Amino acid sequence: MPAPLVDFHCHLDLYPDHVEQVLRSERDGVFTLAVTTTPKAWARNHELTAHTKYVRTALGLHPQLVAERAGEIDLWEELLPRARYVGEVGLDAGPRFCKSLDAQKTIFKRVLQGCARTGDKILTVHSVRSTTAVLDMIEAYLPPTKGVVVLHWFTGTASEARRALTLGCYFSVNAQMLINKPRRTIVSRLPTEKLLTETDGPFTQTDGQPSRPADVGTTVEALAALFDQDPDQMRTVIAKNLKSILRGTA
């Protein structure tokens, strides 16, 4: 029997049928990390997933919302002891959000320091046009013994990917990354033991519809082809990597 699929970054609460999506991931047996964009969204997400086998909720404060939501960092810190998974957090220096970059760095520093204080955290991190700054802050504020960082939808350079590996980071890969030749090339040079899969649904599409956690199977197939492996073998690798992360911060 093939190993379970893993969708390590999905915004389940942004689907119109949020509750059904949680139930569907559970029925399909897809390990799904339901990220949140603000700490105010965490309670409802956590309530829906607290007793599921396959779905977990991450406590987030999205960098793209920092300009409006920076004041929620106090609530984020209050909730952190109850959350093992953290995300979506990080930095975004893209044109629409670069004006808030200093504020983003202040928030991300508090996120990393909070994770270091409490320990045993697993983070899914956004790093658009800011990979070096993200890695600098991880190195400065989150010792590897205190948490594991997964770089979501990595868009950095090959040298930044190598540095991330030296810091112990993992990478979650989606299908859209693998149809982009430069991204695919960088992924092909990563060790498979550092890879996870994601959809980032509903912000990606599969067959013209918002991607759902089970659609991560297409990413597994693409990774299998990229690394010349059987898809079931790649599923096993991804599932093993998830287990390693869970053990690694225990």
C-alpha positions as CSV (number, residue, x, y, z in Angstrom):
1,M,0.0,0.0,0.0
2,P,1.5,3.4,-0.9
3,A,2.5,5.8,1.8
4,P,0.1,8.7,2.5
5,L,0.3,11.9,0.6
6,V,1.5,15.0,2.3
7,D,0.2,18.6,1.6
8,F,2.5,20.6,3.9
9,H,1.0,24.0,3.1
10,C,-2.6,24.6,2.3
11,H,-5.0,27.4,3.2
12,L,-8.0,25.3,4.0
13,D,-9.9,28.1,5.6
14,L,-9.8,30.1,2.4
15,Y,-12.0,27.6,0.5
16,P,-15.7,28.4,0.6
17,D,-16.4,24.8,1.9
18,H,-13.7,25.0,4.7
19,V,-15.3,22.3,6.9
20,E,-15.8,19.9,4.0
21,Q,-12.1,20.4,3.0
22,V,-11.0,19.3,6.4
23,L,-13.3,16.3,6.3
24,R,-12.1,15.4,2.8
25,S,-8.4,15.5,3.7
26,E,-9.3,13.2,6.6
27,R,-11.3,10.8,4.4
28,D,-8.6,10.8,1.8
29,G,-5.8,10.2,4.4
30,V,-3.8,13.2,3.2
31,F,-1.6,14.7,5.9
32,T,-2.5,18.3,5.5
33,L,-1.0,21.3,7.2
34,A,-3.7,24.0,7.3
35,V,-1.8,27.3,7.5
36,T,-3.4,30.4,8.8
37,T,-2.7,34.0,7.8
38,T,-3.6,35.7,11.1
39,P,-3.6,34.5,14.7
40,K,-7.3,35.4,14.9
41,A,-8.1,32.7,12.4
42,W,-6.2,30.0,14.4
43,A,-8.9,29.1,17.0
44,R,-11.6,28.1,14.5
45,N,-9.1,26.1,12.4
46,H,-7.7,24.4,15.5
47,E,-11.2,23.5,16.7
48,L,-11.9,21.8,13.3
49,T,-8.7,19.8,13.3
50,A,-8.0,19.1,16.9
51,H,-9.4,15.6,16.8
52,T,-8.4,14.6,13.2
53,K,-5.8,12.1,12.4
54,Y,-4.4,13.7,9.3
55,V,-5.0,17.5,9.5
56,R,-3.1,19.9,11.6
57,T,-3.4,23.7,12.0
58,A,-0.4,26.1,11.9
59,L,-0.4,29.4,13.8
60,G,0.4,32.2,11.3
61,L,0.9,35.9,10.7
62,H,1.4,36.3,7.0
63,P,4.0,38.9,6.0
64,Q,1.7,40.3,3.3
65,L,-0.7,41.2,6.1
66,V,1.8,42.8,8.5
67,A,1.1,46.3,7.4
68,E,-2.5,45.9,8.7
69,R,-2.2,43.2,11.3
70,A,1.1,43.8,13.1
71,G,-0.8,44.4,16.3
72,E,-1.9,40.8,16.3
73,I,1.6,39.6,17.2
74,D,0.7,39.8,20.9
75,L,-2.1,37.3,20.3
76,W,0.2,35.2,18.2
77,E,2.6,35.0,21.1
78,E,-0.2,34.2,23.5
79,L,-1.4,31.3,21.4
80,L,2.1,29.9,20.6
81,P,2.4,27.5,23.5
82,R,-0.7,25.7,22.2
83,A,0.6,25.3,18.6
84,R,3.4,23.0,17.4
85,Y,3.1,24.1,13.8
86,V,3.8,27.8,12.8
87,G,2.8,29.4,9.5
88,E,2.4,31.1,7.3
89,V,5.2,33.4,8.5
90,G,8.3,35.0,7.0
91,L,9.1,38.0,4.7
92,D,7.9,39.3,1.4
93,A,9.9,42.0,-0.4
94,G,7.9,41.9,-3.6
95,P,6.7,45.2,-5.1
96,R,3.3,45.2,-3.3
97,F,4.7,44.6,0.2
98,C,8.3,45.9,0.3
99,K,7.2,49.1,2.1
100,S,6.3,47.1,5.1
101,L,9.6,45.1,5.1
102,D,11.0,46.7,8.2
103,A,7.8,45.9,10.1
104,Q,7.8,42.4,8.7
105,K,11.3,41.8,10.0
106,T,10.3,43.0,13.4
107,I,7.4,40.6,13.4
108,F,9.4,37.7,12.0
109,K,12.1,38.3,14.7
110,R,9.5,37.9,17.4
111,V,8.1,34.8,15.7
112,L,11.5,33.2,15.6
113,Q,12.4,34.2,19.1
114,G,9.0,32.9,20.4
115,C,9.7,29.6,18.7
116,A,13.2,29.5,20.2
117,R,11.8,30.1,23.7
118,T,9.1,27.5,23.5
119,G,10.9,25.0,21.4
120,D,9.6,21.9,19.5
121,K,8.2,24.0,16.6
122,I,7.8,23.2,12.9
123,L,7.6,26.3,10.7
124,T,6.4,26.8,7.2
125,V,8.1,30.0,5.9
126,H,7.4,32.5,3.1
127,S,10.5,34.1,1.6
128,V,9.5,36.0,-1.6
129,R,12.5,38.2,-2.8
130,S,13.9,38.0,0.7
131,T,15.6,34.6,1.0
132,T,18.9,35.8,2.3
133,A,17.2,38.0,4.9
134,V,15.0,35.1,6.0
135,L,18.0,32.8,6.3
136,D,20.0,35.5,8.2
137,M,17.2,35.8,10.7
138,I,16.7,32.0,11.1
139,E,20.5,31.7,11.7
140,A,20.4,34.5,14.3
141,Y,17.2,33.7,16.2
142,L,16.2,30.1,15.8
143,P,18.7,27.4,16.9
144,P,18.3,24.1,15.0
145,T,17.6,22.4,18.3
146,K,14.5,24.5,18.9
147,G,12.7,24.1,15.6
148,V,12.6,22.9,12.0
149,V,12.1,25.3,9.1
150,V,10.4,24.3,5.9
151,L,10.8,26.9,3.1
152,H,7.4,27.1,1.3
153,W,7.4,27.7,-2.5
154,F,11.2,28.5,-2.5
155,T,12.1,31.1,-5.1
156,G,15.7,31.8,-4.1
157,T,18.9,31.1,-5.9
158,A,21.0,27.9,-6.0
159,S,23.5,29.4,-3.5
160,E,20.7,30.4,-1.2
161,A,19.3,26.8,-1.4
162,R,22.7,25.5,-0.4
163,R,22.9,27.8,2.5
164,A,19.4,26.8,3.6
165,L,20.5,23.2,3.6
166,T,23.4,24.0,5.8
167,L,20.9,25.5,8.3
168,G,18.9,22.3,8.3
169,C,15.9,23.7,6.3
170,Y,13.5,21.5,4.3
171,F,11.7,22.6,1.2
172,S,8.0,22.1,0.3
173,V,7.4,21.9,-3.4
174,N,4.3,22.4,-5.5
175,A,3.4,21.5,-9.0
176,Q,3.7,25.1,-10.2
177,M,7.3,25.2,-9.1
178,L,8.1,22.2,-11.3
179,I,6.7,23.7,-14.5
180,N,9.1,26.6,-14.1
181,K,12.4,25.6,-15.6
182,P,14.7,27.6,-13.2
183,R,12.8,26.4,-10.2
184,R,12.7,22.8,-11.4
185,T,16.5,22.9,-11.9
186,I,17.1,24.1,-8.3
187,V,14.7,21.5,-6.9
188,S,16.5,18.8,-8.9
189,R,19.7,19.7,-7.0
190,L,18.2,19.3,-3.6
191,P,18.6,16.1,-1.6
192,T,15.3,14.1,-1.7
193,E,15.5,13.7,2.1
194,K,14.9,17.4,2.4
195,L,11.7,17.5,0.3
196,L,8.1,17.8,1.2
197,T,5.1,18.4,-1.1
198,E,2.5,21.2,-0.9
199,T,-0.4,22.6,-2.9
200,D,-0.6,26.1,-1.5
201,G,-4.3,25.8,-2.4
202,P,-6.4,27.6,-3.2
203,F,-3.7,29.8,-4.8
204,T,-2.7,27.1,-7.3
205,Q,-4.9,25.2,-9.7
206,T,-5.3,21.6,-10.9
207,D,-7.3,21.0,-14.0
208,G,-8.6,24.5,-13.9
209,Q,-9.9,24.3,-10.4
210,P,-8.3,25.4,-7.0
211,S,-5.9,22.7,-6.0
212,R,-7.0,20.6,-3.0
213,P,-4.8,18.5,-0.8
214,A,-5.3,15.2,-2.7
215,D,-4.1,17.0,-5.8
216,V,-0.6,17.0,-4.3
217,G,-0.3,13.6,-6.0
218,T,0.5,15.4,-9.3
219,T,3.5,16.9,-7.5
220,V,4.7,13.6,-6.3
221,E,4.5,12.2,-9.9
222,A,6.5,15.2,-11.2
223,L,9.1,14.8,-8.5
224,A,9.4,11.1,-9.2
225,A,10.0,11.9,-12.9
226,L,12.6,14.5,-11.9
227,F,14.5,12.2,-9.7
228,D,14.0,9.1,-11.9
229,Q,12.0,7.2,-9.2
230,D,8.7,5.4,-9.1
231,P,5.8,7.6,-7.8
232,D,5.1,5.2,-4.9
233,Q,8.8,5.3,-4.0
234,M,8.7,9.1,-3.9
235,R,5.6,9.0,-1.8
236,T,7.5,6.9,0.7
237,V,10.4,9.3,0.7
238,I,8.1,12.3,1.4
239,A,6.3,10.5,4.2
240,K,9.6,9.5,5.7
241,N,10.8,13.1,5.6
242,L,7.7,14.2,7.4
243,K,8.3,11.6,10.1
244,S,11.9,12.8,10.4
245,I,10.7,16.4,11.0
246,L,8.2,15.2,13.6
247,R,11.0,13.3,15.4
248,G,13.6,16.0,14.9
249,T,12.1,18.5,17.2
250,A,10.8,16.1,19.8
